[in-house]
Amino acid sequence: MRPDKRGEMLRNTRMIGLRAGTSYGGGMVNRRAVVTGASSGIGEATVRALRAQGWDVVGVARRAERLAVLDEQTGSRSIACDLTDADAVSSLVDELRRTGPVHALVQVAGGARGTDSVEGGSVDDWQWMYDANVLSTQRLVAGLLPLLRLAAQKSGHADTVFVTSTAAQVGYPGGGGYNAAKAAESMLVKVLRQELNGEPIRVVEVAPGLVHTEEFTLNRLRGDRIAAEAVYSGVPEPLLGEDVADVIAYALNAPRRVNLDLVTMRPVAQSAQHLLARGPLQVRTDD
Ligand SMILES: NC(=O)c1ccc[n+]([C@@H]2O[C@H](COP(=O)([O-])OP(=O)(O)OC[C@H]3O[C@@H](n4cnc5c(N)ncnc54)[C@H](OP(=O)(O)O)[C@@H]3O)[C@@H](O)[C@H]2O)c1
């Protein structure tokens, strides 16, 4: 990490760590965030960022063993849950209600399966993508809004942040199932913001372009490690999970009057969804 970046993070941590406390039921408690997708990539980086800033964090994903390591390292207190299973989400909500307030929901979990054409698309893959990205989001919102409202009543406000994608904004060949699912998730978020109008609950959408995480492309390409690495090959500095986590943390820690409706973020090397520079970035000169 660049030394100036580390200094900046420490400064932010000191400043924001104070803000993570809130008055709740007469006493001071930390603000508590539920972060899904916590077992890898952007979600894991978000757990680390929020813990470093003094938030209490509940990480959620299916793989309990990875969550246990994260808890050990960061002091988060995670709960394993398959968000495509309605009963499991109900149990998660019960557990959260029992264990403390929920001031923020950060919905990161989701993903892509396959790069088939629309004509050749697998219905199973498309169904999984709709379930994992859209219906899981709806289940979480429906389950957690009562808890978020309770926290907002007691502490003044609550937050929701959703990680969609630039794939929600622009389609590309082979992206059909993922484009459709992320666009649907993005629309759900826009509707939710309007439905909550008048309540002190922020609704933030973060739409990243290419992020080099360990598993996203690997899962999409069904474990083909060589093909997955080729996606990032030669791209000068794709985004990292930490970059997205920084934006999420900013959105949560910003003054409560500020709602970042939609943050679209890409690597400098990706000036549009389909326009990816490979090889080092270079200043063009006339000679
Ligand atoms: N990487 C990119 O280029 C990129 C770009 C734009 C947007 N995004 C979006 O950002 C989000 C995170 O991406 P990432 O790169 O961090 O991917 P990732 O490393 O593959 O992480 C996905 C996370 O979602 C969890 N998850 C998947 N299905 C789940 C389920 N049924 N129940 C509970 N948790 C589930 C996974 O945990 P378990 O497997 O342990 O359940 C994992 O923690 C996704 O929504 C993705 O669409 C990614």
PDBQT file of the ligand as one rigid body, heavy atoms in Angstrom, charges set to zero:
ROOT
HETATM    1  N1  LIG A 301     -15.797  -8.424  -9.600  1.00  0.00    +0.000 N 
HETATM    2  C1  LIG A 301     -16.339  -7.595 -10.473  1.00  0.00    +0.000 C 
HETATM    3  O1  LIG A 301     -15.749  -7.296 -11.535  1.00  0.00    +0.000 OA
HETATM    4  C2  LIG A 301     -17.671  -6.952 -10.178  1.00  0.00    +0.000 A 
HETATM    5  C3  LIG A 301     -18.025  -5.824 -10.917  1.00  0.00    +0.000 A 
HETATM    6  C4  LIG A 301     -19.251  -5.206 -10.684  1.00  0.00    +0.000 A 
HETATM    7  C5  LIG A 301     -20.107  -5.720  -9.734  1.00  0.00    +0.000 A 
HETATM    8  N2  LIG A 301     -19.772  -6.827  -9.032  1.00  0.00    +0.000 N 
HETATM    9  C6  LIG A 301     -20.738  -7.319  -8.056  1.00  0.00    +0.000 C 
HETATM   10  O2  LIG A 301     -20.163  -7.195  -6.780  1.00  0.00    +0.000 OA
HETATM   11  C7  LIG A 301     -20.634  -8.229  -5.928  1.00  0.00    +0.000 C 
HETATM   12  C8  LIG A 301     -19.435  -8.949  -5.301  1.00  0.00    +0.000 C 
HETATM   13  O3  LIG A 301     -18.550  -9.317  -6.322  1.00  0.00    +0.000 OA
HETATM   14  P1  LIG A 301     -17.113  -9.928  -5.989  1.00  0.00    +0.000 P 
HETATM   15  O4  LIG A 301     -16.235  -9.608  -7.117  1.00  0.00    +0.000 OA
HETATM   16  O5  LIG A 301     -16.718  -9.598  -4.606  1.00  0.00    +0.000 OA
HETATM   17  O6  LIG A 301     -17.484 -11.482  -6.113  1.00  0.00    +0.000 OA
HETATM   18  P2  LIG A 301     -17.065 -12.752  -5.256  1.00  0.00    +0.000 P 
HETATM   19  O7  LIG A 301     -15.685 -12.607  -4.757  1.00  0.00    +0.000 OA
HETATM   20  O8  LIG A 301     -17.426 -13.932  -6.098  1.00  0.00    +0.000 OA
HETATM   21  O9  LIG A 301     -18.045 -12.653  -4.003  1.00  0.00    +0.000 OA
HETATM   22  C9  LIG A 301     -19.388 -13.012  -4.050  1.00  0.00    +0.000 C 
HETATM   23  C10 LIG A 301     -19.870 -13.138  -2.627  1.00  0.00    +0.000 C 
HETATM   24  O10 LIG A 301     -21.269 -13.419  -2.637  1.00  0.00    +0.000 OA
HETATM   25  C11 LIG A 301     -21.512 -14.512  -1.757  1.00  0.00    +0.000 C 
HETATM   26  N3  LIG A 301     -22.665 -15.256  -2.221  1.00  0.00    +0.000 N 
HETATM   27  C12 LIG A 301     -22.869 -15.743  -3.473  1.00  0.00    +0.000 A 
HETATM   28  N4  LIG A 301     -24.033 -16.412  -3.498  1.00  0.00    +0.000 NA
HETATM   29  C13 LIG A 301     -24.553 -16.358  -2.248  1.00  0.00    +0.000 A 
HETATM   30  C14 LIG A 301     -25.719 -16.880  -1.639  1.00  0.00    +0.000 A 
HETATM   31  N5  LIG A 301     -26.591 -17.629  -2.321  1.00  0.00    +0.000 N 
HETATM   32  N6  LIG A 301     -25.940 -16.630  -0.334  1.00  0.00    +0.000 NA
HETATM   33  C15 LIG A 301     -25.059 -15.902   0.378  1.00  0.00    +0.000 A 
HETATM   34  N7  LIG A 301     -23.944 -15.368  -0.134  1.00  0.00    +0.000 NA
HETATM   35  C16 LIG A 301     -23.688 -15.614  -1.433  1.00  0.00    +0.000 A 
HETATM   36  C17 LIG A 301     -20.233 -15.349  -1.832  1.00  0.00    +0.000 C 
HETATM   37  O11 LIG A 301     -20.053 -16.111  -0.648  1.00  0.00    +0.000 OA
HETATM   38  P3  LIG A 301     -20.295 -17.679  -0.509  1.00  0.00    +0.000 P 
HETATM   39  O12 LIG A 301     -19.843 -18.333  -1.778  1.00  0.00    +0.000 OA
HETATM   40  O13 LIG A 301     -19.461 -18.041   0.690  1.00  0.00    +0.000 OA
HETATM   41  O14 LIG A 301     -21.747 -17.817  -0.255  1.00  0.00    +0.000 OA
HETATM   42  C18 LIG A 301     -19.178 -14.252  -1.864  1.00  0.00    +0.000 C 
HETATM   43  O15 LIG A 301     -18.891 -13.815  -0.553  1.00  0.00    +0.000 OA
HETATM   44  C19 LIG A 301     -21.536  -9.114  -6.774  1.00  0.00    +0.000 C 
HETATM   45  O16 LIG A 301     -22.869  -8.739  -6.549  1.00  0.00    +0.000 OA
HETATM   46  C20 LIG A 301     -21.112  -8.779  -8.201  1.00  0.00    +0.000 C 
HETATM   47  O17 LIG A 301     -22.183  -8.967  -9.096  1.00  0.00    +0.000 OA
HETATM   48  C21 LIG A 301     -18.562  -7.455  -9.225  1.00  0.00    +0.000 A 
ENDROOT
TORSDOF 0
